[in-house]
């Protein structure tokens, strides 16, 4: 076996937001995550933050909050004050660009829910009928601060699973 000895999977994903209270409201009230705990603030007069967290000297981590979003990894969400800080999220095409994908059992119900809550949707749903992702329906949407998220569902599985022993996701069974 190759890779990290004892690897079990992804425990959490960390990302920085411009307003932690706004992010908390969005992830709890709209997405349905649970706020588990908070830590901070953290500031150091030495080089601890730059060495351990790869941030500029003089950075203040105002607070971090951990969230649980049912199955999958936890989220560790940060709010920082830092010299020269970029305040806009990267695009998918930027180095460091990213998105979080939320799997749902009923795509249409979840999409209608996002619409009712005024969430900005990026285009219309894409339904894959062929290729390895065949069977998947998805749409990107944005948080109030512009972070990219995705709604995804493939209740009958993806086409690649018909010829592969590797199954990346196991949706709930009825």
C-alpha positions as CSV (number, residue, x, y, z in Angstrom):
1,X,0.0,0.0,0.0
2,X,1.3,3.5,-0.8
3,X,0.5,6.8,0.8
4,X,0.2,8.0,4.3
5,X,0.4,5.1,6.8
6,X,-3.0,4.8,8.6
7,X,-4.9,7.1,6.3
8,X,-8.6,7.0,7.0
9,X,-9.9,9.9,5.0
10,X,-10.5,13.6,5.2
11,X,-11.3,14.8,8.7
12,X,-12.0,18.5,8.0
13,X,-11.7,21.2,5.3
14,X,-10.6,24.7,6.4
15,X,-11.4,27.9,4.6
16,X,-11.4,31.6,5.4
17,X,-14.4,33.9,5.2
18,X,-14.7,37.7,5.4
19,X,-17.4,37.6,8.1
20,X,-17.7,34.6,10.4
21,X,-21.2,35.5,11.7
22,X,-22.5,35.8,8.2
23,X,-20.9,32.4,7.3
24,X,-22.3,30.8,10.4
25,X,-25.9,32.0,9.5
26,X,-25.5,30.7,6.0
27,X,-24.0,27.3,6.9
28,X,-26.4,26.7,9.8
29,X,-29.7,28.3,8.6
30,X,-29.5,27.6,4.9
31,X,-27.2,24.6,4.4
32,X,-28.2,22.9,7.7
33,X,-24.8,22.4,9.3
34,X,-24.3,22.3,13.1
35,X,-21.9,24.7,14.8
36,X,-19.9,22.4,17.1
37,X,-17.4,24.8,18.8
38,X,-15.3,28.0,18.5
39,X,-11.8,29.0,19.3
40,X,-9.8,32.2,19.3
41,X,-8.8,34.9,19.0
42,X,-5.1,34.0,18.3
43,X,-2.3,36.4,17.8
44,X,1.4,36.0,18.4
45,X,4.2,38.5,18.8
46,X,6.7,35.9,17.5
47,X,6.8,33.8,14.3
48,X,4.4,31.1,15.5
49,X,1.5,32.0,13.2
50,X,3.7,32.6,10.1
51,X,5.6,29.3,10.7
52,X,2.7,27.1,11.7
53,X,-0.2,28.6,9.6
54,X,1.8,30.1,6.6
55,X,0.3,33.6,7.2
56,X,2.0,37.0,7.2
57,X,3.6,38.4,10.4
58,X,1.1,40.5,12.2
59,X,-1.9,38.3,11.4
60,X,-4.7,38.0,13.9
61,X,-7.0,34.9,13.7
62,X,-10.1,36.6,15.1
63,X,-11.9,33.3,15.5
64,X,-12.4,29.8,14.1
65,X,-15.5,27.8,14.2
66,X,-16.0,24.0,13.6
67,X,-19.1,22.8,11.8
68,X,-20.5,19.3,11.2
69,X,-22.6,18.9,8.0
70,X,-24.0,15.4,8.5
71,X,-21.8,12.9,6.5
72,X,-18.4,13.8,5.2
73,X,-15.6,16.1,6.6
74,X,-16.1,18.8,9.2
75,X,-15.6,22.5,8.2
76,X,-13.1,24.7,10.0
77,X,-14.0,28.2,9.1
78,X,-11.7,31.1,9.9
79,X,-11.9,34.9,10.1
80,X,-8.5,36.6,9.9
81,X,-7.1,40.1,9.9
82,X,-3.9,40.1,7.9
83,X,-1.6,42.6,6.2
84,X,-2.2,42.6,2.5
85,X,-5.2,40.2,2.8
86,X,-7.2,39.4,-0.3
87,X,-10.9,39.8,0.5
88,X,-12.5,38.1,-2.5
89,X,-12.7,34.4,-3.0
90,X,-10.7,32.8,-5.8
91,X,-12.4,31.7,-9.0
92,X,-12.3,28.0,-9.8
93,X,-9.8,28.9,-12.5
94,X,-7.4,30.7,-10.0
95,X,-4.6,28.8,-8.3
96,X,-6.2,27.8,-5.0
97,X,-9.6,28.0,-6.5
98,X,-12.0,25.5,-4.9
99,X,-15.6,24.7,-4.2
100,X,-17.5,22.5,-1.7
101,X,-20.1,20.0,-3.1
102,X,-23.1,19.0,-1.1
103,X,-24.7,15.7,-2.0
104,X,-28.5,15.6,-1.7
105,X,-30.9,12.7,-2.1
106,X,-33.6,14.9,-3.8
107,X,-32.0,17.3,-6.2
108,X,-35.2,19.1,-7.2
109,X,-36.4,19.6,-3.6
110,X,-33.0,21.0,-2.6
111,X,-32.8,23.3,-5.7
112,X,-36.3,24.6,-4.9
113,X,-35.2,25.2,-1.3
114,X,-32.2,27.3,-2.5
115,X,-34.4,29.3,-4.8
116,X,-36.9,30.0,-2.0
117,X,-34.0,31.3,0.2
118,X,-32.7,33.6,-2.5
119,X,-29.4,31.8,-3.0
120,X,-27.6,32.9,-6.2
121,X,-27.6,30.0,-8.6
122,X,-25.0,29.8,-11.4
123,X,-26.9,28.9,-14.5
124,X,-29.3,25.9,-14.7
125,X,-28.7,22.4,-13.5
126,X,-26.4,20.2,-15.6
127,X,-27.6,16.6,-16.1
128,X,-24.9,14.1,-17.2
129,X,-26.2,11.2,-19.3
130,X,-23.0,9.8,-20.6
131,X,-19.3,9.5,-19.6
132,X,-18.0,8.5,-16.2
133,X,-20.2,11.1,-14.5
134,X,-23.4,9.9,-16.3
135,X,-26.3,9.8,-13.8
136,X,-25.2,13.0,-12.0
137,X,-27.1,16.3,-11.8
138,X,-25.3,19.4,-10.4
139,X,-25.4,23.1,-10.2
140,X,-23.0,25.7,-8.6
141,X,-24.3,28.3,-6.3
142,X,-22.7,31.1,-4.3
143,X,-22.6,32.1,-0.6
144,X,-23.5,35.7,0.3
145,X,-19.7,36.5,0.2
146,X,-19.1,34.8,-3.2
147,X,-17.7,31.4,-2.2
148,X,-18.5,28.7,-4.8
149,X,-20.6,25.7,-3.6
150,X,-22.2,22.9,-5.6
151,X,-25.4,20.9,-5.2
152,X,-25.0,17.4,-6.6
153,X,-27.0,14.2,-6.7
154,X,-26.7,10.8,-8.4
155,X,-29.2,8.5,-6.6
156,X,-28.8,5.7,-9.1
157,X,-25.0,6.0,-9.0
158,X,-22.6,7.2,-11.7
159,X,-21.9,5.4,-14.9
160,X,-18.2,4.7,-14.1
161,X,-19.4,2.5,-11.2
162,X,-20.8,0.0,-13.7
163,X,-17.2,-0.9,-14.8
164,X,-15.1,0.0,-11.7
165,X,-14.5,-1.5,-8.3
166,X,-14.0,2.0,-7.0
167,X,-17.1,3.7,-5.7
168,X,-16.5,7.2,-4.4
169,X,-19.8,7.9,-2.8
170,X,-22.6,5.8,-1.5
171,X,-25.9,7.7,-1.4
172,X,-28.5,6.7,1.1
173,X,-30.8,3.8,0.1
174,X,-34.5,4.0,0.3
